[in-house]
Amino acid sequence: MNEKFKSGFVAIVGRPNVGKSTLLNRIIGQKIAIMSDKAQTTRNKVQGVYTTEQAQVVFIDTPGIHKPKHKLGDFMVKVALNTFREVDLIYFVIDASSGFGRGDEFIIEKLKNVNTPVFLLINKIDLVSPEKLLELIVQYKEHLDFAEIMPISALEGNNVEQLLGETTAKLEEGPMYYPKDQITDHPERFIISELIREQVLELTREEVPHSVAVTIDGIEKNSKTEKLTIMATIIVERSTQKGIIIGKQGQMLKQIGMRARKEIELLLGSKVFLEVWVKVQKNWRDKEHYLQDYGFNKDEY
């Protein structure tokens, strides 16, 4: 007789830029969360669904926890902290190469107030010596009684299978929440907008900070060719940023569109024609109605 089916929800939390989205994409086996070496890349809770014959685990990749500087920052931190009480298990991801920091201390203090089991995942182990790794384990154990401590490399995949085994073992018997072939609960429009935003972050580097949002204005399908036309707008806060994104003779915008289109075609398995515009909306990150317009709805949290 088959074992009982298990299911549950797991939050992935940690400071910005420790590899949370990389881990989620590694587990799911497909890109559903954007990755960048800039802090605060993830803004909403991204749910990834991992299903086997024995279990289904719904992962929530939260925004990096940081000291907020504007309303968007407030929203992001609240999303992350509210997740703690919604799940069956928490992955607390740290960057082995950064060491223990004040940001980790802040998160640990929050974790002390929840009854949810916490796995400490020491990521980027390929960047540190075994001695340094041992020191980190001892240091973190002094601050919290973790259910498990696992060194991993989200990028290389080291110990990720073992992590999934330990995770499944901790979950209770439960239903299958999503169809077994579904890998995320986010609508395609959300992921498409994130893939475009990722290319803006990658290609403009430090010139355009996180004052960028992307809206999908329309998706049309050609019934004869099956080709999709996607219309999107990149929102920035200043006209100088608009100039940077468009670039000399439109070259930067062309590059953003070309790279994003390739990622979108991989996601959708379909040929895509992508039209991208750039629009200035001054100080949108500090205005409630713009935050809601661009998908940051506080009422959901």
C-alpha positions as CSV (number, residue, x, y, z in Angstrom):
1,M,0.0,0.0,0.0
2,N,1.3,3.5,-0.9
3,E,2.4,5.9,1.9
4,K,0.0,8.7,2.8
5,F,0.4,11.8,0.6
6,K,2.0,14.8,2.3
7,S,1.7,18.5,1.6
8,G,2.5,21.8,3.1
9,F,3.8,25.4,2.6
10,V,7.4,26.5,3.0
11,A,8.6,30.1,3.2
12,I,12.1,31.0,1.9
13,V,13.3,34.0,3.9
14,G,16.6,35.8,4.4
15,R,18.5,39.0,3.8
16,P,18.5,40.5,0.3
17,N,20.8,38.8,-2.3
18,V,21.5,35.5,-0.4
19,G,20.2,33.3,-3.2
20,K,16.5,32.7,-2.3
21,S,15.2,33.0,-5.9
22,T,18.0,30.9,-7.2
23,L,17.1,28.2,-4.7
24,L,13.4,28.3,-5.7
25,N,14.2,28.1,-9.4
26,R,16.6,25.1,-8.7
27,I,13.8,23.3,-6.8
28,I,11.1,23.9,-9.4
29,G,13.4,23.2,-12.3
30,Q,12.2,26.2,-14.2
31,K,12.7,30.0,-13.9
32,I,9.7,31.5,-12.1
33,A,11.5,33.9,-9.8
34,I,13.8,36.6,-11.2
35,M,17.4,36.6,-10.2
36,S,19.8,39.6,-9.9
37,D,22.8,40.4,-7.8
38,K,21.1,43.6,-6.8
39,A,19.3,43.6,-3.4
40,Q,15.5,43.7,-3.2
41,T,14.9,41.9,-6.5
42,T,11.8,40.0,-5.3
43,R,8.9,42.2,-4.5
44,N,5.8,39.9,-4.2
45,K,5.4,36.5,-2.7
46,V,6.3,34.1,-5.5
47,Q,4.8,30.7,-5.1
48,G,6.5,27.7,-6.7
49,V,4.9,24.3,-6.6
50,Y,7.1,21.1,-6.3
51,T,5.2,17.8,-6.7
52,T,6.3,14.2,-6.5
53,E,4.3,10.9,-6.2
54,Q,4.6,11.2,-2.4
55,A,4.2,14.9,-1.7
56,Q,3.5,18.5,-2.8
57,V,5.4,21.4,-1.4
58,V,4.3,25.0,-2.1
59,F,7.3,27.4,-1.8
60,I,6.9,31.1,-1.1
61,D,10.0,33.1,-2.0
62,T,9.7,36.3,0.0
63,P,11.3,39.7,-0.6
64,G,14.7,40.1,1.2
65,I,14.2,41.6,4.7
66,H,15.9,45.0,4.9
67,K,15.4,48.4,6.5
68,P,12.7,50.1,4.4
69,K,13.3,53.5,2.9
70,H,9.9,54.1,1.2
71,K,6.4,52.6,1.0
72,L,7.4,50.0,-1.4
73,G,10.1,48.9,1.0
74,D,7.6,48.8,3.9
75,F,5.3,46.6,1.7
76,M,8.1,44.2,0.9
77,V,9.2,43.7,4.5
78,K,5.6,43.2,5.7
79,V,5.1,40.6,3.0
80,A,8.1,38.7,4.2
81,L,7.3,38.9,7.9
82,N,3.6,38.0,7.5
83,T,4.6,34.9,5.6
84,F,6.2,33.4,8.8
85,R,2.8,32.6,10.3
86,E,1.2,31.2,7.1
87,V,3.5,28.3,6.6
88,D,4.4,24.8,7.9
89,L,8.2,25.3,7.6
90,I,10.6,28.1,7.1
91,Y,13.9,28.1,5.1
92,F,16.2,30.7,6.6
93,V,18.8,31.2,3.8
94,I,22.1,32.9,4.6
95,D,25.1,33.6,2.4
96,A,28.1,31.7,3.7
97,S,30.5,34.2,2.1
98,S,29.0,37.2,3.9
99,G,29.0,35.8,7.5
100,F,26.7,36.7,10.3
101,G,25.3,40.2,10.1
102,R,22.9,42.6,11.8
103,G,20.3,41.7,9.2
104,D,20.4,38.1,10.2
105,E,20.1,39.1,13.8
106,F,16.9,41.1,13.0
107,I,15.4,38.1,11.2
108,I,16.3,35.6,14.0
109,E,14.6,37.9,16.5
110,K,11.4,37.7,14.4
111,L,11.8,33.9,14.0
112,K,12.0,33.5,17.8
113,N,8.3,34.6,17.9
114,V,6.9,31.9,15.7
115,N,6.4,28.2,16.5
116,T,7.1,27.1,12.9
117,P,10.2,24.8,12.5
118,V,13.1,26.6,10.8
119,F,15.8,25.1,8.6
120,L,19.0,27.1,8.4
121,L,20.3,26.9,4.8
122,I,23.9,28.0,4.5
123,N,24.1,28.9,0.8
124,K,27.1,29.5,-1.5
125,I,29.2,26.9,0.3
126,D,31.4,26.7,-2.8
127,L,32.8,30.2,-1.8
128,V,34.0,29.3,1.7
129,S,36.4,26.8,3.4
130,P,35.1,23.9,5.5
131,E,36.6,25.6,8.6
132,K,34.6,28.8,7.9
133,L,31.5,26.7,7.4
134,L,31.9,25.0,10.8
135,E,32.4,28.4,12.4
136,L,29.2,29.7,10.9
137,I,27.2,26.7,12.0
138,V,28.4,27.1,15.6
139,Q,27.7,30.9,15.5
140,Y,24.1,30.5,14.2
141,K,23.3,27.7,16.6
142,E,24.0,30.0,19.5
143,H,21.1,32.3,18.3
144,L,18.3,29.9,17.5
145,D,17.4,26.2,17.9
146,F,17.1,25.2,14.2
147,A,15.1,22.1,13.2
148,E,17.9,21.4,10.6
149,I,21.1,23.0,9.5
150,M,22.1,22.3,5.9
151,P,25.0,23.6,3.8
152,I,23.8,24.0,0.2
153,S,24.7,25.5,-3.2
154,A,21.5,26.7,-4.9
155,L,23.5,27.6,-8.0
156,E,25.3,24.2,-8.3
157,G,22.5,22.1,-6.7
158,N,24.6,20.7,-3.9
159,N,22.5,19.0,-1.2
160,V,19.2,20.3,-2.7
161,E,17.8,16.8,-3.2
162,Q,18.7,16.0,0.4
163,L,17.0,19.2,1.5
164,L,13.8,18.3,-0.3
165,G,13.9,14.8,1.4
166,E,14.2,16.4,4.9
167,T,11.4,18.9,4.0
168,T,9.0,16.2,2.9
169,A,9.8,14.2,6.1
170,K,8.7,17.2,8.2
171,L,5.4,17.7,6.5
172,E,2.0,16.3,7.7
173,E,-0.4,14.3,5.6
174,G,-2.4,16.6,3.4
175,P,-4.1,17.2,0.0
176,M,-2.7,18.1,-3.4
177,Y,-3.4,21.8,-3.6
178,Y,-2.4,22.3,-7.2
179,P,-2.5,20.0,-10.3
180,K,0.7,17.9,-10.4
181,D,2.0,19.7,-13.6
182,Q,1.5,23.2,-12.2
183,I,4.7,24.9,-11.0
184,T,3.4,28.3,-9.9
185,D,0.2,30.0,-8.8
186,H,1.2,33.4,-10.4
187,P,-0.6,34.3,-13.6
188,E,1.6,34.4,-16.7
189,R,1.3,38.2,-17.0
190,F,3.1,38.5,-13.6
191,I,6.0,36.3,-14.6
192,I,6.3,38.0,-18.0
193,S,6.5,41.4,-16.3
194,E,9.2,40.1,-13.9
195,L,11.3,38.7,-16.8
196,I,11.3,42.1,-18.5
197,R,12.2,43.8,-15.1
198,E,15.0,41.3,-14.6
199,Q,16.6,42.4,-17.9
200,V,16.3,46.1,-16.9
201,L,18.1,45.3,-13.7
202,E,20.8,43.2,-15.4
203,L,21.6,45.6,-18.3
204,T,21.3,49.0,-16.6
205,R,23.3,47.8,-13.5
206,E,23.7,50.7,-10.9
207,E,22.4,53.4,-13.3
208,V,18.7,52.5,-12.7
209,P,18.0,51.4,-9.1
210,H,14.9,49.6,-8.0
211,S,12.6,52.4,-9.0
212,V,11.4,50.2,-11.9
213,A,8.1,48.5,-12.4
214,V,6.7,46.7,-15.5
215,T,3.1,46.5,-16.5
216,I,1.7,44.2,-19.2
217,D,-0.8,46.3,-21.2
218,G,-2.0,43.5,-23.5
219,I,-1.4,40.0,-24.9
220,E,-2.8,39.2,-28.3
221,K,-2.6,35.9,-30.1
222,N,-2.5,35.6,-33.9
223,S,-5.0,32.7,-34.7
224,K,-3.1,31.8,-37.9
225,T,0.5,31.9,-36.8
226,E,-0.1,31.2,-33.1
227,K,2.4,34.0,-32.4
228,L,1.8,36.2,-29.4
229,T,2.1,39.9,-29.3
230,I,2.9,41.2,-25.9
231,M,2.7,45.0,-25.1
232,A,4.5,46.1,-21.9
233,T,5.5,49.4,-20.2
234,I,8.5,50.0,-18.1
235,I,7.8,52.5,-15.3
236,V,10.6,54.7,-13.9
237,E,10.6,57.6,-11.5
238,R,12.8,60.1,-13.4
239,S,13.3,61.2,-17.0
240,T,17.0,60.6,-16.7
241,Q,16.2,56.9,-15.9
242,K,14.0,56.8,-19.0
243,G,16.9,58.0,-21.1
244,I,19.2,55.4,-19.7
245,I,16.7,52.6,-20.4
246,I,16.0,53.7,-24.0
247,G,19.7,54.3,-24.6
248,K,21.5,55.8,-27.5
249,Q,19.3,55.5,-30.6
250,G,17.1,53.1,-28.7
251,Q,19.8,50.4,-28.4
252,M,19.4,49.7,-24.6
253,L,15.6,49.2,-24.9
254,K,16.2,47.0,-28.0
255,Q,18.6,44.9,-26.0
256,I,16.2,44.6,-23.0
257,G,13.4,43.6,-25.3
258,M,15.5,41.0,-27.2
259,R,16.7,39.3,-24.0
260,A,13.3,39.4,-22.3
261,R,11.6,38.0,-25.4
262,K,13.9,34.9,-25.3
263,E,13.1,34.2,-21.7
264,I,9.4,34.7,-22.3
265,E,9.4,32.3,-25.3
266,L,11.1,29.7,-23.1
267,L,8.4,30.2,-20.4
268,L,5.4,30.1,-22.8
269,G,6.8,27.7,-25.4
270,S,5.6,30.0,-28.1
271,K,7.0,32.6,-30.6
272,V,6.6,36.1,-29.2
273,F,6.6,39.6,-30.6
274,L,7.4,42.0,-27.7
275,E,6.6,45.7,-27.8
276,V,8.1,47.7,-24.9
277,W,7.5,51.4,-24.0
278,V,9.1,53.5,-21.1
279,K,7.0,55.9,-19.0
280,V,8.0,58.3,-16.2
281,Q,5.8,58.2,-13.0
282,K,7.5,60.4,-10.4
283,N,7.9,58.9,-6.9
284,W,5.6,56.0,-7.7
285,R,7.1,53.9,-4.9
286,D,5.8,56.3,-2.3
287,K,2.3,56.6,-3.7
288,E,-0.3,54.1,-2.5
289,H,-2.5,54.1,-5.7
290,Y,0.5,53.5,-7.9
291,L,1.7,50.6,-5.8
292,Q,-1.7,49.0,-6.2
293,D,-1.8,49.8,-9.9
294,Y,1.6,48.0,-10.4
295,G,0.6,44.9,-8.4
296,F,1.6,45.7,-4.9
297,N,-1.8,45.2,-3.2
298,K,-1.5,45.7,0.6
299,D,-5.0,44.4,1.2
300,E,-3.8,40.9,0.3
301,Y,-1.4,40.8,3.2
